[in-house]
Amino acid sequence: ESAEIGKLFNNFRTITREVTNLPNGIRTVTHSSDPEVMEALSSHVMGMIGRVETGDDPQIMIQSPTLDVFFQRGDALTTEIDVTDEGIIVVQASDDPELIAAMHKHAAEVSAMADRGMEAVHEMMMNDNNNH
């Protein structure tokens, strides 16, 4: 998992991401121009969604607090994943307002990481520390 995440951060410039906030969730399309990065991306996305479904929280250092909501309320989340030439398409929905808010926030955080790599993570960690 760490190797996968490392590959994504080291190659974030090859990643494009489009997010649509829906009233009850999100639709994301994430793609990498590098086939190896695309493979790591698909594996990471499916692995993390699988972890949420089974409640297996990895609690890694750089993990966003928004993920806590996913792990606490994963049973209120529906997920559809489709891997196409366009990229990995994820549609997630819920009736739980807190979970919907967490989806919107997490999607924006992931987009920031796709745009700016570790710089975005450092900003989020600094902001999170300032809020405590």
DRENPA-3360 file (N, C-alpha, C; in nm, 2 decimals, always signed):
BEGIN
1 = ESAEIGKL = +0.08/-0.12/+0.00/+0.00/+0.00/+0.00/+0.08/+0.13/+0.00 ~ +0.19/+0.13/+0.08/+0.28/+0.24/+0.09/+0.35/+0.27/-0.05 ~ +0.39/+0.16/-0.11/+0.45/+0.16/-0.24/+0.36/+0.22/-0.34 ~ +0.23/+0.18/-0.34/+0.13/+0.23/-0.43/+0.11/+0.38/-0.41 ~ +0.10/+0.42/-0.28/+0.08/+0.56/-0.25/+0.20/+0.64/-0.30 ~ +0.32/+0.59/-0.27/+0.44/+0.65/-0.32/+0.45/+0.67/-0.47 ~ +0.41/+0.57/-0.54/+0.40/+0.58/-0.69/+0.31/+0.69/-0.73 ~ +0.19/+0.70/-0.67/+0.10/+0.80/-0.70/+0.15/+0.94/-0.67;
9 = FNNFRTIT = +0.22/+0.96/-0.56/+0.27/+1.09/-0.52/+0.39/+1.13/-0.61 ~ +0.47/+1.03/-0.64/+0.59/+1.06/-0.73/+0.55/+1.09/-0.87 ~ +0.44/+1.05/-0.91/+0.39/+1.06/-1.05/+0.26/+1.14/-1.06 ~ +0.24/+1.23/-0.96/+0.11/+1.30/-0.96/+0.09/+1.39/-1.09 ~ +0.20/+1.43/-1.15/+0.18/+1.51/-1.27/+0.12/+1.43/-1.39 ~ +0.12/+1.30/-1.38/+0.06/+1.22/-1.49/-0.09/+1.20/-1.46 ~ -0.14/+1.25/-1.35/-0.28/+1.22/-1.31/-0.37/+1.33/-1.34 ~ -0.48/+1.30/-1.40/-0.59/+1.40/-1.42/-0.71/+1.36/-1.34;
17 = REVTNLPN = -0.79/+1.45/-1.29/-0.91/+1.41/-1.21/-1.02/+1.51/-1.23 ~ -1.14/+1.46/-1.24/-1.26/+1.54/-1.26/-1.36/+1.50/-1.15 ~ -1.41/+1.59/-1.08/-1.50/+1.56/-0.97/-1.64/+1.63/-1.00 ~ -1.74/+1.56/-0.98/-1.88/+1.62/-0.99/-1.94/+1.59/-0.85 ~ -1.97/+1.70/-0.78/-2.04/+1.69/-0.65/-2.19/+1.67/-0.68 ~ -2.25/+1.56/-0.63/-2.39/+1.53/-0.66/-2.47/+1.56/-0.53 ~ -2.59/+1.58/-0.53/-2.67/+1.62/-0.41/-2.65/+1.51/-0.30 ~ -2.64/+1.38/-0.34/-2.63/+1.27/-0.25/-2.49/+1.21/-0.25;
25 = GIRTVTHS = -2.39/+1.27/-0.31/-2.25/+1.21/-0.31/-2.16/+1.27/-0.42 ~ -2.08/+1.19/-0.48/-1.98/+1.23/-0.58/-1.97/+1.14/-0.70 ~ -1.92/+1.20/-0.81/-1.88/+1.12/-0.92/-1.74/+1.17/-0.96 ~ -1.64/+1.08/-0.96/-1.50/+1.12/-0.99/-1.46/+1.03/-1.11 ~ -1.37/+1.10/-1.19/-1.31/+1.03/-1.30/-1.16/+1.06/-1.29 ~ -1.08/+0.96/-1.26/-0.93/+0.98/-1.24/-0.86/+0.90/-1.34 ~ -0.76/+0.96/-1.40/-0.68/+0.89/-1.51/-0.53/+0.93/-1.49 ~ -0.45/+0.84/-1.54/-0.30/+0.87/-1.55/-0.26/+0.83/-1.69;
33 = SDPEVMEA = -0.17/+0.92/-1.74/-0.12/+0.90/-1.88/-0.02/+0.79/-1.87 ~ +0.03/+0.74/-1.75/+0.13/+0.64/-1.74/+0.06/+0.51/-1.70 ~ +0.07/+0.40/-1.78/+0.00/+0.28/-1.75/+0.03/+0.22/-1.61 ~ +0.15/+0.23/-1.57/+0.19/+0.18/-1.44/+0.13/+0.25/-1.33 ~ +0.12/+0.39/-1.34/+0.06/+0.47/-1.24/-0.10/+0.44/-1.24 ~ -0.15/+0.42/-1.36/-0.29/+0.39/-1.37/-0.33/+0.26/-1.30 ~ -0.24/+0.16/-1.31/-0.26/+0.04/-1.24/-0.25/+0.06/-1.09 ~ -0.16/+0.14/-1.04/-0.14/+0.17/-0.90/-0.27/+0.24/-0.85;
41 = LSSHVMGM = -0.31/+0.33/-0.93/-0.43/+0.41/-0.90/-0.55/+0.33/-0.88 ~ -0.58/+0.24/-0.98/-0.69/+0.15/-0.98/-0.69/+0.06/-0.85 ~ -0.57/+0.01/-0.83/-0.55/-0.08/-0.71/-0.57/-0.01/-0.58 ~ -0.52/+0.11/-0.57/-0.54/+0.19/-0.45/-0.69/+0.23/-0.43 ~ -0.75/+0.27/-0.53/-0.90/+0.31/-0.52/-0.98/+0.19/-0.48 ~ -0.96/+0.08/-0.55/-1.04/-0.04/-0.52/-1.01/-0.09/-0.38 ~ -0.88/-0.09/-0.34/-0.84/-0.13/-0.21/-0.90/-0.05/-0.10 ~ -0.90/+0.08/-0.11/-0.95/+0.17/-0.01/-1.10/+0.16/+0.00;
49 = IGRVETGD = -1.17/+0.14/-0.11/-1.31/+0.13/-0.11/-1.35/-0.01/-0.04 ~ -1.27/-0.11/-0.07/-1.28/-0.24/+0.00/-1.26/-0.23/+0.15 ~ -1.16/-0.15/+0.19/-1.13/-0.13/+0.33/-1.25/-0.06/+0.40 ~ -1.31/+0.04/+0.33/-1.43/+0.11/+0.39/-1.54/+0.01/+0.41 ~ -1.56/-0.07/+0.31/-1.67/-0.17/+0.31/-1.66/-0.27/+0.43 ~ -1.53/-0.30/+0.46/-1.51/-0.40/+0.57/-1.47/-0.34/+0.70 ~ -1.46/-0.20/+0.70/-1.43/-0.13/+0.82/-1.28/-0.14/+0.86 ~ -1.19/-0.17/+0.77/-1.05/-0.19/+0.79/-0.97/-0.06/+0.78;
57 = DPQIMIQS = -0.97/+0.02/+0.88/-0.91/+0.15/+0.87/-0.76/+0.14/+0.89 ~ -0.68/+0.18/+0.78/-0.54/+0.17/+0.79/-0.47/+0.27/+0.88 ~ -0.54/+0.38/+0.91/-0.49/+0.49/+1.00/-0.34/+0.52/+0.97 ~ -0.31/+0.56/+0.84/-0.18/+0.60/+0.81/-0.16/+0.75/+0.85 ~ -0.03/+0.78/+0.86/+0.01/+0.92/+0.91/-0.06/+1.03/+0.84 ~ -0.06/+1.02/+0.70/-0.11/+1.14/+0.63/-0.26/+1.13/+0.60 ~ -0.33/+1.04/+0.67/-0.47/+1.01/+0.64/-0.55/+1.13/+0.68 ~ -0.64/+1.17/+0.60/-0.73/+1.29/+0.62/-0.84/+1.25/+0.73;
65 = PTLDVFFQ = -0.87/+1.34/+0.82/-0.98/+1.32/+0.92/-1.11/+1.29/+0.85 ~ -1.13/+1.33/+0.73/-1.26/+1.30/+0.66/-1.28/+1.15/+0.64 ~ -1.16/+1.08/+0.63/-1.18/+0.93/+0.61/-1.24/+0.86/+0.74 ~ -1.22/+0.92/+0.85/-1.28/+0.87/+0.98/-1.43/+0.85/+0.96 ~ -1.49/+0.95/+0.90/-1.64/+0.94/+0.88/-1.67/+0.82/+0.79 ~ -1.59/+0.80/+0.68/-1.61/+0.69/+0.59/-1.61/+0.56/+0.67 ~ -1.51/+0.54/+0.75/-1.49/+0.42/+0.83/-1.60/+0.40/+0.93 ~ -1.65/+0.51/+0.99/-1.75/+0.50/+1.10/-1.89/+0.47/+1.03;
73 = RGDALTTE = -1.91/+0.52/+0.91/-2.04/+0.51/+0.85/-2.04/+0.44/+0.72 ~ -1.95/+0.36/+0.69/-1.93/+0.29/+0.56/-2.05/+0.22/+0.52 ~ -2.13/+0.17/+0.62/-2.25/+0.09/+0.58/-2.36/+0.18/+0.52 ~ -2.35/+0.31/+0.53/-2.45/+0.40/+0.47/-2.40/+0.45/+0.34 ~ -2.30/+0.39/+0.28/-2.24/+0.44/+0.15/-2.26/+0.33/+0.04 ~ -2.30/+0.38/-0.07/-2.30/+0.29/-0.19/-2.20/+0.33/-0.29 ~ -2.13/+0.24/-0.35/-2.02/+0.27/-0.44/-2.03/+0.19/-0.57 ~ -2.01/+0.26/-0.68/-2.00/+0.19/-0.81/-1.87/+0.23/-0.87;
81 = IDVTDEGI = -1.79/+0.13/-0.91/-1.66/+0.16/-0.97/-1.66/+0.10/-1.12 ~ -1.61/+0.18/-1.21/-1.60/+0.13/-1.35/-1.46/+0.18/-1.40 ~ -1.38/+0.08/-1.45/-1.25/+0.12/-1.51/-1.27/+0.12/-1.66 ~ -1.25/+0.24/-1.73/-1.27/+0.25/-1.87/-1.14/+0.31/-1.93 ~ -1.15/+0.34/-2.06/-1.03/+0.41/-2.12/-1.03/+0.55/-2.07 ~ -1.14/+0.60/-2.02/-1.15/+0.74/-1.97/-1.07/+0.75/-1.83 ~ -1.07/+0.64/-1.76/-1.00/+0.63/-1.63/-1.08/+0.55/-1.54 ~ -1.06/+0.56/-1.41/-1.14/+0.49/-1.31/-1.25/+0.59/-1.26;
89 = IVVQASDD = -1.37/+0.54/-1.28/-1.49/+0.62/-1.25/-1.55/+0.56/-1.12 ~ -1.57/+0.65/-1.03/-1.63/+0.61/-0.90/-1.75/+0.70/-0.87 ~ -1.86/+0.64/-0.85/-1.98/+0.71/-0.81/-2.02/+0.66/-0.67 ~ -2.02/+0.75/-0.57/-2.05/+0.72/-0.43/-2.17/+0.80/-0.39 ~ -2.26/+0.73/-0.32/-2.39/+0.80/-0.27/-2.42/+0.76/-0.13 ~ -2.50/+0.84/-0.06/-2.55/+0.81/+0.07/-2.67/+0.90/+0.10 ~ -2.75/+0.86/+0.20/-2.86/+0.94/+0.25/-2.81/+1.02/+0.38 ~ -2.69/+0.99/+0.42/-2.64/+1.05/+0.55/-2.57/+1.18/+0.52;
97 = PELIAAMH = -2.63/+1.29/+0.56/-2.57/+1.43/+0.53/-2.42/+1.44/+0.57 ~ -2.38/+1.39/+0.69/-2.24/+1.40/+0.73/-2.15/+1.32/+0.63 ~ -2.20/+1.21/+0.59/-2.12/+1.13/+0.49/-2.11/+1.20/+0.36 ~ -2.22/+1.26/+0.31/-2.22/+1.33/+0.19/-2.12/+1.45/+0.20 ~ -2.12/+1.52/+0.31/-2.03/+1.63/+0.33/-1.88/+1.58/+0.33 ~ -1.86/+1.47/+0.39/-1.72/+1.41/+0.40/-1.68/+1.37/+0.26 ~ -1.77/+1.31/+0.18/-1.74/+1.27/+0.04/-1.69/+1.40/-0.04 ~ -1.77/+1.50/-0.03/-1.74/+1.63/-0.11/-1.60/+1.68/-0.06;
105 = KHAAEVSA = -1.58/+1.68/+0.07/-1.45/+1.73/+0.12/-1.33/+1.64/+0.08 ~ -1.35/+1.51/+0.09/-1.24/+1.42/+0.06/-1.21/+1.42/-0.09 ~ -1.31/+1.43/-0.17/-1.29/+1.44/-0.32/-1.21/+1.56/-0.35 ~ -1.23/+1.68/-0.28/-1.15/+1.80/-0.30/-1.01/+1.78/-0.26 ~ -0.99/+1.71/-0.14/-0.86/+1.68/-0.09/-0.78/+1.59/-0.19 ~ -0.84/+1.49/-0.24/-0.78/+1.40/-0.34/-0.74/+1.48/-0.47 ~ -0.83/+1.57/-0.51/-0.80/+1.65/-0.63/-0.68/+1.74/-0.60 ~ -0.67/+1.80/-0.48/-0.56/+1.88/-0.45/-0.43/+1.80/-0.45;
113 = MADRGMEA = -0.43/+1.67/-0.41/-0.31/+1.59/-0.41/-0.28/+1.55/-0.55 ~ -0.38/+1.53/-0.64/-0.36/+1.50/-0.78/-0.29/+1.62/-0.85 ~ -0.33/+1.74/-0.81/-0.28/+1.86/-0.87/-0.14/+1.90/-0.82 ~ -0.12/+1.88/-0.68/+0.00/+1.94/-0.62/+0.09/+1.84/-0.54 ~ +0.05/+1.71/-0.54/+0.12/+1.61/-0.47/+0.14/+1.63/-0.32 ~ +0.26/+1.60/-0.27/+0.28/+1.61/-0.13/+0.26/+1.75/-0.07 ~ +0.28/+1.85/-0.15/+0.26/+1.99/-0.11/+0.12/+2.01/-0.05 ~ +0.02/+1.95/-0.12/-0.11/+1.96/-0.08/-0.13/+1.88/+0.06;
121 = VHEMMMND = -0.07/+1.77/+0.07/-0.08/+1.69/+0.20/-0.02/+1.78/+0.31 ~ +0.09/+1.84/+0.29/+0.15/+1.92/+0.40/+0.06/+2.04/+0.44 ~ +0.00/+2.10/+0.34/-0.10/+2.21/+0.37/-0.21/+2.15/+0.45 ~ -0.27/+2.04/+0.41/-0.38/+1.98/+0.48/-0.34/+1.95/+0.63 ~ -0.22/+1.89/+0.64/-0.18/+1.86/+0.78/-0.16/+1.98/+0.86 ~ -0.10/+2.09/+0.80/-0.08/+2.21/+0.88/-0.22/+2.27/+0.92 ~ -0.31/+2.27/+0.83/-0.45/+2.32/+0.85/-0.52/+2.24/+0.96 ~ -0.50/+2.11/+0.95/-0.56/+2.02/+1.05/-0.50/+2.05/+1.19;
129 = NNNH = -0.37/+2.06/+1.20/-0.30/+2.09/+1.33/-0.35/+2.22/+1.38 ~ -0.37/+2.32/+1.30/-0.41/+2.45/+1.34/-0.56/+2.45/+1.39 ~ -0.63/+2.35/+1.35/-0.77/+2.35/+1.40/-0.79/+2.27/+1.53 ~ -0.68/+2.22/+1.59/-0.69/+2.15/+1.72/-0.65/+2.23/+1.83;
% end
